[in-house]
């Protein structure tokens, strides 16, 4: 885990052409292509090149750390769709789940790592200026998100907050998969324990469409 500094900010990776920009490039190519049999070959090569570029842009191994993943537009759209308009109390009271996940994943980042020999990857980070609060996501690529893990401190929301509440972390596993793959759960539990030690509670919460 990278040490948190007061002025830490999420880092942006170099901007990639949007789908619209790629299509505009294709349209320009088509207008300028010479007619005849060669045109079909030129267009076929262009389609293959665009498909290859798109696939490379979504390769999980291309993200060096979690901040780069969070800034990816495809991942951001997938995260928003995953949680919809659901609210919860993890990092603050009654906030949108999507906003709280972005806050957790957008702080000082860890490297994105492959989970064993599986096609899945783990990305994690801690919340800026509150690094005891942490978040992780297991994903196949930016479009296919499997589960999220949230390290939070429920007793700190009691009124009044219990003394030493920050010494009692819990892990919430948020998923749309039912049943959840036990290896996914185990990976998130191991990650959380590696970050904060023993957990007071582990819950699995099924996220339903809203």
C-alpha positions as CSV (number, residue, x, y, z in Angstrom):
1,X,0.0,0.0,0.0
2,X,1.4,3.3,-1.0
3,X,1.8,5.7,1.9
4,X,-0.9,8.4,2.0
5,X,0.2,12.0,1.7
6,X,-1.9,15.0,2.4
7,X,-1.9,16.1,-1.2
8,X,-2.3,12.7,-2.8
9,X,-4.6,12.9,-5.8
10,X,-5.8,10.2,-8.2
11,X,-3.5,10.0,-11.2
12,X,-4.9,10.1,-14.8
13,X,-3.6,7.8,-17.5
14,X,-3.0,9.1,-21.0
15,X,-6.3,9.8,-22.7
16,X,-7.3,7.3,-25.4
17,X,-9.5,8.0,-28.4
18,X,-13.2,7.6,-27.6
19,X,-15.4,5.2,-29.6
20,X,-16.9,8.2,-31.4
21,X,-13.4,9.4,-32.4
22,X,-12.6,6.0,-33.7
23,X,-15.8,5.9,-35.8
24,X,-15.0,9.4,-37.1
25,X,-11.6,8.1,-38.2
26,X,-13.3,5.2,-39.9
27,X,-15.7,7.5,-41.7
28,X,-12.9,9.7,-42.9
29,X,-11.0,6.7,-44.1
30,X,-14.0,5.5,-46.0
31,X,-14.6,8.8,-47.7
32,X,-11.0,9.0,-48.9
33,X,-10.6,5.3,-49.9
34,X,-10.2,4.6,-53.6
35,X,-13.2,2.8,-55.2
36,X,-13.1,-0.7,-56.5
37,X,-12.1,-4.1,-55.1
38,X,-9.3,-2.6,-53.1
39,X,-11.7,-0.5,-51.1
40,X,-13.3,-3.6,-49.5
41,X,-9.9,-4.8,-48.4
42,X,-8.9,-1.4,-47.0
43,X,-12.2,-1.3,-45.0
44,X,-11.7,-4.8,-43.7
45,X,-8.2,-4.0,-42.5
46,X,-9.5,-0.9,-40.8
47,X,-12.3,-2.8,-39.0
48,X,-9.7,-5.3,-37.8
49,X,-7.4,-2.5,-36.6
50,X,-10.2,-0.8,-34.7
51,X,-11.3,-4.1,-33.1
52,X,-7.7,-4.8,-32.0
53,X,-7.3,-1.3,-30.6
54,X,-10.5,-1.5,-28.7
55,X,-9.6,-4.9,-27.2
56,X,-6.2,-3.6,-26.2
57,X,-7.7,-0.6,-24.5
58,X,-9.8,-3.0,-22.3
59,X,-7.0,-5.3,-21.4
60,X,-6.9,-5.4,-17.6
61,X,-3.1,-5.8,-17.7
62,X,-2.8,-2.4,-19.3
63,X,-3.8,-0.7,-16.0
64,X,-0.7,-0.2,-13.8
65,X,-2.7,0.8,-10.7
66,X,-6.3,1.2,-9.5
67,X,-6.4,5.0,-10.2
68,X,-5.9,4.3,-13.9
69,X,-8.8,1.8,-13.8
70,X,-11.1,4.3,-12.0
71,X,-10.4,7.0,-14.6
72,X,-11.3,4.6,-17.5
73,X,-14.7,5.7,-18.9
74,X,-15.8,2.1,-19.6
75,X,-15.1,1.1,-16.0
76,X,-16.8,4.2,-14.6
77,X,-20.0,3.5,-16.7
78,X,-19.9,-0.2,-15.6
79,X,-19.6,0.8,-11.9
80,X,-22.5,3.2,-12.2
81,X,-24.7,0.5,-13.8
82,X,-23.6,-2.1,-11.3
83,X,-25.0,-0.1,-8.3
84,X,-27.6,2.0,-10.0
85,X,-29.2,4.4,-7.5
86,X,-28.7,2.3,-4.4
87,X,-27.7,4.1,-1.2
88,X,-25.8,2.8,1.8
89,X,-23.7,3.9,4.8
90,X,-20.1,2.8,4.4
91,X,-17.9,5.9,4.3
92,X,-20.7,8.4,4.9
93,X,-24.3,8.2,5.9
94,X,-26.8,7.3,3.2
95,X,-24.7,8.1,0.2
96,X,-24.9,6.6,-3.3
97,X,-23.1,3.3,-3.4
98,X,-21.4,4.3,-6.6
99,X,-20.1,7.5,-5.2
100,X,-18.7,5.7,-2.2
101,X,-17.0,3.1,-4.3
102,X,-15.4,5.8,-6.4
103,X,-14.2,7.5,-3.2
104,X,-12.6,4.2,-2.0
105,X,-11.0,3.2,-5.2
106,X,-9.9,6.7,-6.2
107,X,-7.5,7.3,-3.3
108,X,-3.9,6.2,-2.9
109,X,-3.8,3.1,-5.2
110,X,-2.4,-0.4,-5.2
111,X,-1.2,-2.2,-8.3
112,X,-3.8,-4.1,-10.3
113,X,-2.9,-7.8,-10.0
114,X,-4.1,-11.0,-11.6
115,X,-5.7,-13.5,-9.2
116,X,-3.6,-16.6,-9.6
117,X,-4.0,-18.1,-13.0
118,X,-7.6,-17.1,-13.4
119,X,-8.9,-14.5,-15.9
120,X,-9.8,-12.2,-13.0
121,X,-8.0,-9.2,-11.6
122,X,-8.0,-7.4,-8.2
123,X,-7.7,-3.6,-7.9
124,X,-7.7,-1.9,-4.6
125,X,-7.0,1.5,-2.9
126,X,-7.8,3.4,0.2
127,X,-10.0,6.5,0.6
128,X,-8.1,9.8,0.3
129,X,-7.3,11.4,3.7
130,X,-8.9,8.4,5.5
131,X,-6.7,5.4,4.5
132,X,-8.1,3.1,7.1
133,X,-11.2,2.9,4.8
134,X,-10.5,0.8,1.8
135,X,-12.1,-0.6,-1.3
136,X,-11.4,-3.3,-3.9
137,X,-13.0,-4.7,-7.0
138,X,-12.6,-8.0,-8.7
139,X,-13.1,-7.8,-12.4
140,X,-12.6,-9.6,-15.7
141,X,-12.3,-6.4,-17.8
142,X,-13.7,-2.8,-17.4
143,X,-17.1,-4.0,-18.7
144,X,-17.4,-7.1,-16.5
145,X,-17.3,-6.4,-12.8
146,X,-17.6,-9.4,-10.5
147,X,-17.6,-8.1,-6.9
148,X,-16.6,-5.2,-4.7
149,X,-15.1,-5.2,-1.2
150,X,-15.5,-2.4,1.3
151,X,-13.6,-2.1,4.5
152,X,-15.6,0.2,6.8
153,X,-16.3,0.9,10.5
154,X,-20.1,0.5,11.3
155,X,-19.8,1.3,15.0
156,X,-18.4,4.8,14.1
157,X,-21.9,5.7,12.9
158,X,-23.5,4.9,16.2
159,X,-24.8,7.9,18.2
160,X,-22.7,8.5,20.1
161,X,-19.9,6.7,18.3
162,X,-18.3,4.0,20.4
163,X,-14.9,4.7,21.8
164,X,-12.3,2.9,19.7
165,X,-14.7,2.3,16.8
166,X,-11.9,2.6,14.3
167,X,-10.4,-0.5,15.8
168,X,-13.3,-2.6,14.6
169,X,-13.3,-3.0,10.8
170,X,-15.9,-4.9,8.9
171,X,-15.8,-6.1,5.3
172,X,-18.9,-5.9,3.0
173,X,-18.7,-7.9,-0.2
174,X,-21.0,-6.5,-2.8
175,X,-22.0,-8.6,-5.8
176,X,-24.6,-9.3,-8.4
177,X,-23.6,-13.0,-8.6
178,X,-25.8,-15.5,-6.8
179,X,-24.4,-17.7,-5.6
180,X,-21.0,-15.9,-5.2
181,X,-18.0,-17.9,-6.2
182,X,-16.3,-18.9,-2.9
183,X,-12.9,-18.1,-4.3
184,X,-14.0,-14.5,-5.0
185,X,-15.2,-14.1,-1.4
186,X,-12.0,-15.7,-0.1
187,X,-9.9,-13.4,-2.2
188,X,-11.6,-10.3,-0.8
189,X,-11.4,-11.5,2.8
190,X,-7.7,-12.3,2.4
191,X,-7.2,-8.8,0.9
192,X,-9.0,-7.1,3.7
193,X,-7.2,-9.0,6.4
194,X,-3.9,-8.2,4.7
195,X,-4.8,-4.5,4.9
196,X,-6.4,-4.1,8.4
197,X,-5.9,-7.4,10.2
198,X,-8.8,-9.3,11.8
199,X,-12.3,-8.3,10.8
200,X,-15.2,-7.9,13.2
201,X,-17.7,-9.0,10.6
202,X,-17.9,-10.2,6.9
203,X,-21.1,-9.8,5.1
204,X,-22.1,-10.6,1.5
205,X,-24.7,-8.3,0.0
206,X,-26.5,-9.1,-3.2
207,X,-26.9,-6.0,-5.4
208,X,-30.1,-6.1,-7.4
209,X,-31.1,-4.0,-10.4
210,X,-32.8,-0.7,-9.6
